[in-house]
Amino acid sequence: MFARLSQLAACTVLMALFAVSAVQAAPLPEIRFTDLSGKPQSLDAYKGKVIVLNFWATWCGPCREELPMLEKLMKEYEGKDVVILAASIDDAKTQPNIARFLEKKKIEKLSILTGATAATLKQFDLGLMVPATIVIDGNGEVVGRILGEAEKRDITSRVNWVLNGEQGKHPKLVQNNL
């Protein structure tokens, strides 16, 4: 019986490792967003930079805490090859609330995008819930996915790992904070 459990555990570990490497190797989906002025935006515009792409919504409780933290991080990484984007999944009914939400939370530097949906989250292997964040290196490789509300260290450990030439231990590919 113990031998069978060991075999099952080994198979589970191998399947998990295969799944992680498969997720990491997959190319990023080509998704277009829109900025708040209505101008189309693409992740391709940020090639060569570390991209922190956060998905949020005005009606999301944890997002209310997370966006101000991202605003502070944007200021900390200013002048470095890092861009932090916040893509709203608000639909046509709640998109009009975005400007007021940003004003109330004093979000001024963070690049805000619209046009994301639950399907977008699935395309980035982030599940169906916001907040969710993906960290992408300058070559377009995913170096981290954060499910649920990200803590500052969840993001900085991945961004700093890339900025430091990807030296040392790779941060966890998936951080589950749900």
C-alpha positions as CSV (number, residue, x, y, z in Angstrom):
1,M,0.0,0.0,0.0
2,F,2.8,2.4,0.9
3,A,4.6,1.6,-2.4
4,R,1.4,2.5,-4.3
5,L,1.0,5.8,-2.4
6,S,4.6,6.6,-3.2
7,Q,4.1,5.9,-6.9
8,L,0.9,8.1,-6.9
9,A,2.8,10.9,-5.1
10,A,5.7,10.6,-7.6
11,C,3.3,10.7,-10.5
12,T,1.5,13.7,-9.0
13,V,4.8,15.6,-8.6
14,L,5.8,14.8,-12.2
15,M,2.5,15.9,-13.5
16,A,2.7,19.1,-11.5
17,L,6.2,19.8,-12.8
18,F,5.1,19.1,-16.4
19,A,2.1,21.4,-16.0
20,V,4.3,24.2,-14.6
21,S,6.9,23.9,-17.4
22,A,4.1,23.8,-20.0
23,V,2.5,26.9,-18.5
24,Q,5.8,28.7,-18.5
25,A,6.7,27.8,-22.0
26,A,3.4,28.9,-23.6
27,P,3.5,32.1,-25.5
28,L,1.6,35.0,-24.2
29,P,-1.8,35.5,-25.8
30,E,-2.1,38.5,-28.2
31,I,-4.7,40.5,-26.4
32,R,-5.5,44.2,-27.1
33,F,-6.6,46.5,-24.4
34,T,-7.6,50.2,-24.4
35,D,-6.2,52.9,-22.3
36,L,-8.6,55.4,-20.5
37,S,-8.3,57.8,-23.5
38,G,-9.6,55.1,-25.8
39,K,-6.3,54.4,-27.5
40,P,-5.6,50.7,-28.3
41,Q,-2.8,49.2,-26.2
42,S,-0.8,46.0,-26.6
43,L,1.7,44.2,-24.4
44,D,4.1,44.2,-27.5
45,A,4.7,47.9,-26.8
46,Y,6.5,46.9,-23.6
47,K,9.0,44.3,-25.1
48,G,12.3,44.5,-23.3
49,K,10.6,45.6,-20.0
50,V,9.5,43.7,-17.0
51,I,5.7,43.8,-17.2
52,V,3.5,43.5,-14.1
53,L,0.0,43.0,-15.4
54,N,-2.7,43.2,-12.8
55,F,-6.4,42.4,-13.4
56,W,-8.9,44.2,-11.2
57,A,-12.4,45.7,-11.0
58,T,-14.0,48.6,-9.3
59,W,-16.4,46.3,-7.5
60,C,-13.6,44.0,-6.1
61,G,-12.9,44.5,-2.4
62,P,-9.3,43.2,-2.4
63,C,-8.6,45.4,-5.5
64,R,-9.3,48.5,-3.4
65,E,-6.2,47.6,-1.3
66,E,-4.1,46.3,-4.0
67,L,-4.2,49.2,-6.5
68,P,-2.7,51.7,-4.1
69,M,0.1,49.3,-3.4
70,L,0.7,48.9,-7.1
71,E,0.7,52.7,-7.4
72,K,3.5,52.9,-4.8
73,L,5.5,50.1,-6.6
74,M,5.3,52.1,-9.8
75,K,6.9,55.0,-8.1
76,E,9.6,52.7,-6.6
77,Y,10.4,51.2,-10.0
78,E,10.4,54.6,-11.8
79,G,13.4,54.9,-14.1
80,K,13.9,51.1,-14.3
81,D,12.8,48.8,-17.1
82,V,9.5,48.0,-15.3
83,V,6.0,48.8,-16.3
84,I,3.0,48.1,-14.1
85,L,-0.4,47.9,-15.9
86,A,-3.7,47.5,-14.3
87,A,-6.3,46.0,-16.6
88,S,-9.9,46.4,-15.5
89,I,-12.4,43.7,-16.1
90,D,-15.3,46.1,-15.5
91,D,-18.0,45.7,-18.1
92,A,-19.9,48.5,-19.9
93,K,-22.2,49.0,-16.8
94,T,-19.4,49.5,-14.3
95,Q,-16.6,51.1,-16.5
96,P,-18.0,54.6,-15.9
97,N,-17.0,54.0,-12.2
98,I,-13.3,53.7,-13.0
99,A,-12.4,57.4,-13.1
100,R,-14.1,58.1,-9.7
101,F,-12.5,54.9,-8.2
102,L,-9.0,56.0,-9.4
103,E,-9.5,59.5,-8.0
104,K,-10.7,58.3,-4.7
105,K,-7.7,55.9,-4.4
106,K,-5.3,58.6,-5.6
107,I,-4.1,56.4,-8.5
108,E,-2.1,58.8,-10.8
109,K,1.0,57.0,-12.2
110,L,-0.4,53.6,-12.7
111,S,-1.3,52.8,-16.4
112,I,-4.9,51.8,-16.4
113,L,-6.3,49.6,-19.2
114,T,-9.8,48.5,-20.0
115,G,-11.2,45.7,-22.2
116,A,-10.2,42.7,-20.1
117,T,-12.8,40.0,-19.3
118,A,-13.0,36.8,-17.4
119,A,-12.0,35.1,-20.7
120,T,-8.8,37.2,-20.6
121,L,-8.0,35.9,-17.1
122,K,-8.4,32.3,-18.4
123,Q,-6.1,33.1,-21.4
124,F,-3.4,34.1,-19.0
125,D,-4.0,31.0,-16.8
126,L,-5.1,33.1,-13.9
127,G,-8.4,31.4,-13.2
128,L,-11.7,33.4,-13.0
129,M,-11.3,35.7,-10.0
130,V,-9.8,39.2,-9.5
131,P,-7.5,40.4,-8.4
132,A,-4.9,38.4,-10.3
133,T,-1.4,39.4,-11.5
134,I,1.1,38.1,-14.0
135,V,4.8,39.1,-14.1
136,I,6.5,38.9,-17.5
137,D,10.2,39.3,-18.2
138,G,11.6,41.4,-21.0
139,N,11.6,38.4,-23.4
140,G,7.8,37.9,-22.9
141,E,8.3,34.9,-20.6
142,V,6.0,34.4,-17.7
143,V,8.0,34.5,-14.4
144,G,5.0,34.5,-12.1
145,R,1.3,34.3,-11.7
146,I,-0.3,35.6,-8.5
147,L,-3.8,34.4,-7.9
148,G,-5.8,36.6,-5.5
149,E,-4.6,39.8,-3.7
150,A,-0.8,40.2,-4.3
151,E,1.4,41.3,-1.4
152,K,4.2,43.7,-2.2
153,R,6.8,40.9,-1.8
154,D,4.9,38.6,-4.2
155,I,5.6,41.2,-6.9
156,T,9.0,42.5,-5.9
157,S,10.6,39.1,-5.5
158,R,9.7,38.3,-9.1
159,V,10.5,41.7,-10.6
160,N,13.8,42.0,-8.7
161,W,14.8,38.4,-9.8
162,V,14.4,39.5,-13.4
163,L,16.1,42.9,-12.9
164,N,19.0,41.0,-11.3
165,G,19.6,38.9,-14.3
166,E,17.5,36.0,-13.2
167,Q,20.2,34.9,-10.7
168,G,19.5,32.7,-7.8
169,K,16.4,30.6,-7.1
170,H,13.5,31.2,-9.4
171,P,10.5,32.5,-7.4
172,K,7.4,30.3,-7.4
173,L,5.7,30.3,-10.8
174,V,2.3,30.4,-9.2
175,Q,1.6,32.2,-5.9
176,N,-1.9,31.2,-4.7
177,N,-3.3,33.8,-2.3
178,L,-6.9,32.8,-2.6
